[in-house]
Amino acid sequence: MSESRVSPPYRLRLLGVRLARLREARGLTGAQVAQQTGFTPSALSRLERGKNRYVTPGDVRLLLDLYDGDQKVREECLDLVASARVTPYWAPHRRALGELEEYVALETEAQQIRYWHPLLIPGLFQTEAYAHAVISADWFDHEPSLVRLKARARLARQWIVRCDDPVHVHAVIAEGVLRQHVGGPVVMREQLDRLVEEAARPNVTVQVLPREVGAHPGMAGGFVLLSMPWLGEALFIEAGGGGVLDRGPRVREYGRLLSRLQALALPGEESAAFIARVAEEIE
C-alpha cells in the first residue's frame, strides 16, 4: 500500500489484528499476557481491537518480546505504530465528515470499492457543483458554511482514485440517476461528462442499470462494499449524515446481490456510451 494513502485508524486496527494472531499462535490468553507484561486485560483488548490510540513503540516491543516476534514482524508492527500516529489527510474536514469519519478511514486504504447507487452519482466521481447541490438539498436547514465544508470534504476524498496507487472502483448506477437533473441541466451535463471521463480510468468501472430491467434485487437501497487488506470486506449502508458499517454475515449476502446487479447492468463500454447519449440529450 502506497504511503500516500495512509489511514491511521486502519493501521491501528491492522496492528491489533497482527498482535492478536501472534498471541494466539503462542497459545496465550489475554489474562496470561496481562500477568506477564503488566498490561491490564482491558488495555490489551483495546489494543487488539484497534481502539488504543495511545499505544507506544515500547508497548509493542514488550509484547513482541513475549511472542518471540522475528525481525520482519517487529519492523512491520513498529511501522504500523508509527503510521497510526500520523495526522490523517481528512483531519481538516473532521467537522464536516462527522459520523462518516469511520467510513473514510477504511475508504482511504481500500483495495477495491464496489458501489450500488440507485439515487446518486458516487461521491468519488461528483463535480463540485453536483456535490454542493446534493448536500444543500440534504442539509437544507443548516448554515451555508457547513454545506460548503461538506462539499469540500467530499471533493478532498476523490484523490484516492487518482493517486499513484489508486483504489479500484466498480460502480453500478441506476439509469434514473443519470436523468435526475441535480442542480439543473448545466450542472448535470457537466456531471455526466465527468462520469464518462472517470469511467475511462483503468482503475474504474462504471455500469448503468437500465430502467428496462424492471424489478431487481437492489430496490431496497444503495450500499458500498470495501475490500480491505488483511481485514477482508466491510459493508457500508448510508443513513442520514452517517451510516452503518458491518463486517458480519451480511457482507457476503450483499456481495451476491451486487454480483447480480453487475450481471443485469450494461457492460462498461456500453454504459459509457449510454451516459454520453444521456448527456447529449440535456438541453
N, C-alpha and C positions, 0 to 999 in steps of 0.2 A: 504494500500500500504506500502510495506516494506520501511523503511528509507534508505535501501541500494540503492534503485532506486529513487533518488530524482532529479527532473528536475526543477531548479529554474524558467525558463520561463513558464513552465506548472503550477507551484504553483502560480505564479503571475497572470496567466490567470484565474485560478480557484478562486483566491481571488476576482478578478474583477467580475466574474460571481455571486459569493455569495453576494457581496456588492450591485450589481445592483438589484438582486432579493429582497434583504431586503428593498432597497429604493422603489421599485415598490410595495411591499407589504404594505408599509406605505402610498402609494398613492402620493408620492413626485416626482416632476420633478427635472431634474438636475439643472435648474435655481433656484428652491426653496432651494435645498440643498446648492448650492453655496452662496445664500443670507444669510443662517443661520449659515454657518460654516466658511466662508472666503475662501473656495476653489473657484478657477475660474472654470467656466463651462468646459473649455478645459482640465484643470487638472483633474477634476472629470471624464470626458470622457476617458482620457488616463488611469486612474486607473481602470475603469470598463472594459476597453478593454485589460487589462493586459500589458499595454505599459509603465507604470510608474515604472521604476526600482529603483527609489529613495524613494518609499513610506516608511514611518516610522510607528512604533507601535503607536505613538501619533496621526498620521493622521487617522489610522484605529479606534482607541478608540473614536476620535471625531465623526466619522460617526456612530459608533455603539451606542454612547450615543443618537444621534438624531433618530436612527432607533429602539431604545429600544431592542437591541440585548440581549438575555439571556446569562447566564454564559457559557453554552456549545458553543453557537455561537461565543462568544468572544474568548474563548480558541481556537476554530478551526481557526478563522480568524487570530489571533495573531501567531498561529503555522505556518500558511501559510506565514505570513510576514517573520518569522524567516527563514523558509526553502527557501524562494525566494531570500534570501541574501547570501546563501552559494555558494561556488565555485563549479561549475558542474564538474563531473568527466572528461568531454571531454575538459576542458579548455586547457590542454597542446596540444591538437590536433586542435585547432581553425584554424590555418593557413592551415592545410590540409583539414579540412571539408569545409571551405568556405561557399557557399550558402546552403550546406546540414545541417548546424547547426540547422536551424528551424525544419527540419525533425527529427534530432537526439533528440532534446528537447522533441518531442512528443513520439518518439520511446522508450525513456528511461522509461516512466511511463505507456505505453500502457498496457491494459489488454490482448489484443489479436492483433496479426499482421497476416494479410492474404495476401499472395502473388500470383500473376500470373507472372511467369518468362519464357518467350519464348526463351531467349538468354543466360542467365547466371545462375549459381548456386547463390541462395540468399546470400547476403553479410554476414549474421549472421551465415552461415554454411561454408564459404570459408576457405580453408587452407591458410597458409601464401604464399606458392609458387603460388597457383592459383590466389590469390588476387594480388600478385605482377605482374603476367603475364597479367592479365586483365587491371590493372591500367597502366602498361608500354605501352600496346597497345593503350589505350585510350588517354594517355598523352605523346604520342611519341616524341613531340617536347619540353618537359620540362626537367629540370635538374633531374638526377637520385636521388638526395637527396629528392626532392619533391615527387617523386614516392614512395620512401621508407616511407616517412612521411604519405602519404595517405594510404599505405598498413597497417602501424601500427595503424592508426586511425580506419580503418575498423575492424581490429582484436580486438581492445580495446572495440568496441561496442558489441562484442559477449558474454560478461559476463552476459548480461541481460537474456540470455537463460539458464544459469547455476547457477544463484544465488539462495539464499534460497526462494525467492519469484519470480520465473521466469515468463517471459512473455510466453503466449501461442501462438505458431506459427503454421499456416496452410499454406503450400506452395504447389502450383500446378506448375510443371515444365514440359516443353515440352521435348519429347524424344530426340530431336536434341541437347539439352543442354548436355545430357549425352555422346553424341557421338562426340562432338566438342573437339578435343584434345588441350585444352588451356594449354600452357606451355609444351606440349609434352606428350607422353604416361605415363611416370613415374609420372609426376605431376598429370595427370588426374586420374590415378589409385588410387593414394593417396587421391585425392579429392572425388572420388566416395565411397571409403571405409569410409571416414569421413562422407559422407552424410548418409550412412546406419547407422552409429553409432548415428548420430543426430536424425534420424527418430525413433530410439528406445526409445528416451526420452519420458516420459509420457506427457510432455507439448508440444510435437512436432508431427505434422502430415505432411508427405510428400507424394504427389501423383504425378504420372507420366502420362502425356497426350500422349498416343502412336500416332505414325505417322498415323496409320491405321484409325484414327478418320477422317482424311481428313479435310475439311473446318470446322472451328469452330469460335465462337464469339470472341476469343482472338487474332485474327490475326493482329489487328491494333497495338498491342504492349503491353508491360508489365505495371503493376501498383501494388500499395500496398494500402491496407485498414487497418487503425489503429483504434481500438476501445478504446476510452478514457473515464475513469471515469468522470462523470458529463458533459463532453463536447461532448459526442456522438462520431460519426465516422468521420474520415478525410480520404480523398483520396490523394494519392501521385503518380504523374506521373513523372518519372525521365526524365530529358532532359539535355544533356551535363554534365557540372560539378555540376548542381543543379537540380531543378525540380519545379513542380507546386503543391502546396497544395490547396485543395479545401474542404470546408465543406458545400457546397451548394447541389442543387438537383442532381448533377451528382453522389454523393456518393451512393445514392440508386440505380441508374442505373448501376453503376459498381458492386454493391453488387449482383444484379441479374445476371450480366454477370459472376461473379466469381462462383456463385452457379451453373450455367450451366456448367462451366468448371470442377468444382468438380464432377458433375454428369457424365461427359464424361470420366474423368480420371480413372485410375485403383485405386482400394481401397488401403489403406495404406499398408497392409501386402503384397499384390501383387506387389505394387510399390517397396517396399524394396527388394523383391526377384528379380524384374526386374533390379533394379540398380546394385545389386550384380552380376547378369549374365552379364551385360554390362561391369562391371569392370573386370570380369574374361576373357572376350574376348580381352582385351587390352594386346598386346604383349610387 
